[in-house]
Amino acid sequence: MGNNKKKINLLFVLLQISTGGVERVVLDLARNLDRSLFNIYIAFFSNGNLYRDLSEVCRGLFHIEKKPGFDPGAMLQLSRIIKDKSIDAINPHHYAPFFYSFLGSKILHRRSLIYTEHSVAELERITGKHEQLCKRWFFRNTDAIVGVSWEVTKSFKKRFPAYSDKMIDVPNGVDVDRFSTPIDRTQVRAEWKLSPEHFVIGTIANLRKVKNHACLIRAFSRLNAVYPRTR
């Protein structure tokens, strides 16, 4: 007899699908979730260069053409996707996708809603009416609230202690196999004018204030003063 267990229809909701940390996390999840258990769908507000990669691993991609400012139509578009594709669980990443997912997932169709936040700075922008909605309604009816680091989850619990039991941290992982391509290290280091005795430290991040590159540069300077062979 075959396995007739119903698959879970999972919808990720993103701001955009250009290359970025959030988008790579969702792409890795979509690639690695068990296809015998999940059907993967993605909705997004702004198109980008990951469309092809995502289309190869998802059952459906949906461009929500959100207008500037508050757009009730975007909420209704998401709600129709949830209904038409019989979505079981919705996982928005960042607050705006969470806000626009709430109507369709918890009010109109009563589906599971898991909100994932990637940034303390993004969390700090939840103020005024939005903060009151979260305290009185949104978080009360959300099934889980995920921080991608302990720091994000700690900030959630400090701001919204009444819902601490729903908050967990799931640290971002890195698929190291993607970087296992054989290379000639000696040749590459020579191209960068690095000697064999140099100890090399690298970082990859967007040029945004929240990434705090200035602190990293100061730290590298202090390290190099003590260990001059670092680069």
Rosetta blueprint (number, residue, H / E / L):
1 M L
2 G L
3 N L
4 N L
5 K L
6 K L
7 K L
8 I E
9 N E
10 L E
11 L E
12 F E
13 V E
14 L E
15 L E
16 Q E
17 I L
18 S L
19 T L
20 G L
21 G H
22 V H
23 E H
24 R H
25 V H
26 V H
27 L H
28 D H
29 L H
30 A H
31 R H
32 N H
33 L L
34 D L
35 R L
36 S L
37 L L
38 F E
39 N E
40 I E
41 Y E
42 I E
43 A E
44 F E
45 F E
46 S E
47 N L
48 G L
49 N L
50 L L
51 Y H
52 R H
53 D H
54 L H
55 S H
56 E L
57 V L
58 C L
59 R L
60 G E
61 L E
62 F E
63 H E
64 I L
65 E L
66 K L
67 K L
68 P L
69 G L
70 F L
71 D L
72 P H
73 G H
74 A H
75 M H
76 L H
77 Q H
78 L H
79 S H
80 R H
81 I H
82 I H
83 K H
84 D H
85 K L
86 S L
87 I L
88 D L
89 A E
90 I E
91 N E
92 P E
93 H E
94 H L
95 Y H
96 A H
97 P H
98 F H
99 F H
100 Y H
101 S H
102 F H
103 L H
104 G H
105 S H
106 K H
107 I H
108 L H
109 H L
110 R L
111 R L
112 S E
113 L E
114 I E
115 Y E
116 T E
117 E E
118 H L
119 S L
120 V H
121 A H
122 E H
123 L H
124 E H
125 R L
126 I L
127 T L
128 G H
129 K H
130 H H
131 E H
132 Q H
133 L H
134 C H
135 K H
136 R H
137 W H
138 F H
139 F H
140 R H
141 N H
142 T L
143 D L
144 A E
145 I E
146 V E
147 G E
148 V L
149 S L
150 W H
151 E H
152 V H
153 T H
154 K H
155 S H
156 F H
157 K H
158 K H
159 R H
160 F L
161 P H
162 A H
163 Y H
164 S H
165 D H
166 K H
167 M E
168 I E
169 D E
170 V L
171 P L
172 N L
173 G L
174 V L
175 D L
176 V H
177 D H
178 R H
179 F H
180 S L
181 T L
182 P L
183 I L
184 D L
185 R H
186 T H
187 Q H
188 V H
189 R H
190 A H
191 E H
192 W L
193 K L
194 L L
195 S L
196 P L
197 E L
198 H L
199 F E
200 V L
201 I L
202 G L
203 T L
204 I L
205 A L
206 N L
207 L L
208 R L
209 K H
210 V H
211 K H
212 N L
213 H H
214 A H
215 C H
216 L H
217 I H
218 R H
219 A H
220 F H
221 S H
222 R H
223 L H
224 N H
225 A H
226 V H
227 Y L
228 P L
229 R L
230 T E
231 R L
